[in-house]
Amino acid sequence: GLGEREREARLHQELLTAHAQIHKLKQTRMALLETIDSQWEEMERNATEKLSGGGELAEAHRLAAAWEAQAQDALHQVDRLKGLLEESAEWGVAQAAAAAKAGGRDARAAAAAQQQQS
């Protein structure tokens, strides 16, 4: 009868409403899954960039330390060469003074001796 049709119509309407709600929930679920996937990819990309940046930073520190060590070695070599030049200049002055005392001919000999030492 009439009550039966109303009941069927109401059930049909409830079924359509439930179907629409399920459809909306599926769309919302898909949107959430896409957001989660996107955020996961971004986290992986950030982690990769962090590791890469950390490696680059370590390499920069290593290069800086190597450059500093090389610069320190160069400074030590400059100091050593400076000391050798100062010694050489003192030898030249001492030999020239000795030659001046001994006379002009001995100055040539002193100069030749200095040439041989160099």
Secondary structure as UniProt FT lines:
FT   HELIX           2..102
FT   HELIX           104..117
//
